[in-house]
Amino acid sequence: MENSDSSEQGGSEQSDTQRRRQLDRLDREEAFYQFVNNLSEEDYRLMRDNNLLGTPGEITEEELLSRLQQIKDGPEQPATNESRSEEAPGPEGQEEGSNGDSLLDWLNTVRRTGNTTRSGHRGNQSWRAVSRTNPNSGDFRFSLEINVNRNIAEQQAQNEEAEQREGEEPVSLGPEPEPEPEPEPEPETPMETADVVEEPVVEELAVIVEPEEPEPPRSETASITQDFSFQTQAAPPPRPEDVVRRAQPYTAQPFSFQTQPLPPPRLEDPSRRGQRRARSRSPEQRRTRARSERSRSPLGPSPESLPEAVVEGSSRTRQHVLSRQSTAEFDAQPGGAGAGEAAEVAAAAAAAAAAAAADPRVVPSQEGEPPAGEGGAAGRRPPTIMLDLQVRRVRPGEYRQRDSIASRTRSRSQTANNTFLYESERGGFRRTFSRSERAGVRTYVSTIRIPIRRISDAGLSEATSMALQSMIRQIMTGFGELSYFMDSDSDSSDSNRGPNPPPPEQAEPLHNPETVAAAAAAAAASASGGLAPESGDSRTEERGVEGGTPPRAGPRGPISLEEPGSLPFLRLAHFFLLNDDEDDQPRGLTKEQIDNLSTRNFGESDALKTCSVCITEYAQGNKLRKLPCSHEYHVHCIDRWLSENSTCPICRRAVLVSANRESVV
Amino acid sequence: MQRNTRLKRELQMLSTEPPPGISCWQTEGRIDDLRAQIVGGENTPYEGGLFSLEIKVPERYPFEPPKMRFLTPIYHPNIDNAGRICLDALKLPPKGAWKPSLNISTVLSSIQLLMAEPNPDDPLMADISSEYKYNKPVYLEKARRWTEKHAVQQNQSLEDAEDKTQGKQDKVLSAGRKREALGSLEPQDNSKKTCL
């Protein structure tokens, strides 16, 4: 693209530079092919799957090498904010207040370009969004992390206070997340499950919100937290494969939460923290809140974590919210309304909410003040909220076996892993809601499957699309409610109200305010119109406000989180769902299927010397992939085409027909 | 972006060895916005006309087909009033037949072929199509009149205007009308069942 711009201008020096640039580019291309050829099969796959290869001629070999190194060194740590942001092709978001639109725009560019990071900060808030797209597989993962920090000094004071209190009332701890969340470091192995289904029919959209909230010790007058840091973070392991972006269908993995690798534990190093913290919030903002004293925490915090919490004060341990069991459970749930033709929107609101729920004293405030706020209140450990957006297309048949269990509302509980599942079907949408508890963290997962197929095929029946839209709105609204996590503690003075009234949009009768234990959960639940879980220990309680501490008046962060649905990234759901109106999405091959096609290195003696995808001649040592029809292409060229299509670019023969035997598991 | 590398090559090929009767160039240095002209083929009602097309190259090209549209009004069963063209090669599978081994040049040739051989069984303009099928003389007459009216004289001015705005070096106009050269094109298995 650089070169093209100047092509119209006639000047000779221009054409000189242009020529030079072209030469450079050729050199880089050469180097690129060299590089790709020297990669081992494994490395190549790794890089391809993580979309690190880029385009021939646009990246230097060194860059490629460093990327490879990086990816091999383990999951890219999301924390490497600075370094990653270099990759961002999009606007480097230093600008304040990212509004949804710009984020969306950015996303629009990002979804095709791969890994990007965008970050920015204002005042005491900093945010960072990371997205990874793998054009080959169509996987997409987006994560956003927001940190809000207050004054250090205050924090310290608070800490002291808190410590004191803790000393006095250690018992009152809310569920404490175990310090070492299950780390799940594994990201190297591609997650593919053997679940390869023939052709994808459906789109699946999963929006997973995992608020995570270590609930710090609480005492009667717990001061509400200072270092309220909010982290919304998508499951960090960088493996895009886990998520599939809608526009580019198909991975072989069944939709599941299990694909959600857990965030590598701590993203932040202390120094950074300090620095963040330095951005302070005015001390007034801290509030104290009287709480009713019921300090029974059913999900006992692990003892060790307790002390640690005290000591470390601000260390944030991130805990995995979604337990595998729940995942599995969830996954096992019945298929969408229409045989596999359903879009699935899953909202999982977890831990934080869960934690809060566990703590009897938590009362949802009127605004739907989420426990997260309270977690924050606990102050010692900032709550962590992760937002993970995963989008992927459901393959037909994926849920087929389970379809039989449709249209019923049922629930079941497995004591083994403490998983509860509620499910209902209404108006053609299937919703499931599951809850599980583990290590004091409760996980809520709510899923909606929307039969998109129906819509696109049947030619947009007005009703259905309306329903779909309202569904989406609900979801987004539900998530928007998360914003209350952040917001709520400021308004907690009026939090001494009863149960959380349902958000305006959500008219779901089923919504059970009582269970709002976790706002997130509630949000998810309400979004899905799902059933609120009856959590035995969740209580609605009155929370007294102590003292006339004024509500936090401080300016809100750059990302306006106030109104429901305002979390900009939540519009992603919308973005993905509605952007995909092309109903005739081509069907591609899965990575396994592609990988099973033979490759070889180019040798001079070969007859066909040009790759017809890039119209570039093969160079010695180029790695070629040969389709069953004997046509050959550069691996990187054909892989990309095959990820969305299943025919040979030259003769149009189906690649799979003959490849099927070997490649389909 | 493979697109740019590839487009550059394509433009180069288009300028060095353009298909007969076809020319294509980029507008104002924008590589994703091209213009093309197709000379109306001999023994077709479009003879003597020069038809301009707009070509938008999507970001994901060549994994997605280029978007092409007639700027010059044309009376044709498979081309609508907005200039949209019903051609399988312009659509992605499974409905369409786009494949990355096609390129701007081959697609333009296909369009040229389509002009000479309308496909009334997959019409975009139903009335023109039935006219073509059942009352060919009328179709021919109308098509000729449209060509006369839009593609001949107006074309002159269009061309002039473009000459002014365009850098010259990218503009290649080959007026050759040798349709037999089309024979060398890739086999066109046009089962153009893609419209309506």
Chai-1 contact restraints between the chains, C-beta under 6 A:
chainA,res_idxA,chainB,res_idxB,connection_type,confidence,min_distance_angstrom,max_distance_angstrom,comment,restraint_id
A,M1,B,N4,contact,1.0,0.0,6.0,A-B,restraint_1
A,S4,B,I31,contact,1.0,0.0,6.0,A-B,restraint_2
A,D5,B,G29,contact,1.0,0.0,6.0,A-B,restraint_3
A,S7,B,G29,contact,1.0,0.0,6.0,A-B,restraint_4
A,E8,B,G29,contact,1.0,0.0,6.0,A-B,restraint_5
A,E8,B,G167,contact,1.0,0.0,6.0,A-B,restraint_6
A,T55,B,M1,contact,1.0,0.0,6.0,A-B,restraint_7
A,T55,B,Q2,contact,1.0,0.0,6.0,A-B,restraint_8
A,G57,B,T5,contact,1.0,0.0,6.0,A-B,restraint_9
A,D584,B,K95,contact,1.0,0.0,6.0,A-B,restraint_10
A,P586,B,L92,contact,1.0,0.0,6.0,A-B,restraint_11
A,P586,B,P93,contact,1.0,0.0,6.0,A-B,restraint_12
A,S612,B,S101,contact,1.0,0.0,6.0,A-B,restraint_13
A,V613,B,P100,contact,1.0,0.0,6.0,A-B,restraint_14
A,C614,B,Q2,contact,1.0,0.0,6.0,A-B,restraint_15
A,C614,B,R6,contact,1.0,0.0,6.0,A-B,restraint_16
A,I615,B,R6,contact,1.0,0.0,6.0,A-B,restraint_17
A,I615,B,R9,contact,1.0,0.0,6.0,A-B,restraint_18
A,W641,B,F63,contact,1.0,0.0,6.0,A-B,restraint_19
A,W641,B,P100,contact,1.0,0.0,6.0,A-B,restraint_20
A,N645,B,P93,contact,1.0,0.0,6.0,A-B,restraint_21
A,P649,B,K99,contact,1.0,0.0,6.0,A-B,restraint_22
A,P649,B,P100,contact,1.0,0.0,6.0,A-B,restraint_23
A,P649,B,S101,contact,1.0,0.0,6.0,A-B,restraint_24
A,I650,B,S101,contact,1.0,0.0,6.0,A-B,restraint_25
